[in-house]
Amino acid sequence: MDVDPTVFRLAIFVLAIFVGYYVVWSVTPALHTPLMAVTNAISSVIIVGALLAAAASGSDGQLTGNILISKGAGAVAAALAAVNIFGGFLVTQRMLAMYKKKSK
């Protein structure tokens, strides 16, 4: 009996959610700032892929429906990744400020 590929992919997605949840919640508080820095680095790699998708063009230079969808999805992904990077740096800056000694 063959398993439907959609069900297989959905099962992998659900397992990834559970693994991600337990990995994130098992991180000690001392590692949250470095973890945020790594997350910002990953988001910067994602934005490169989003910009490549937004710059897509057909082999003959014509804009077809699939190319327009690719450009639109790339633009949305670039915008969301930019918000994620900016927010990540703000959160990291705030977390680092918590470790500074307060002057009297």
Disulfide bonds with the S-S distance in Angstrom:
none
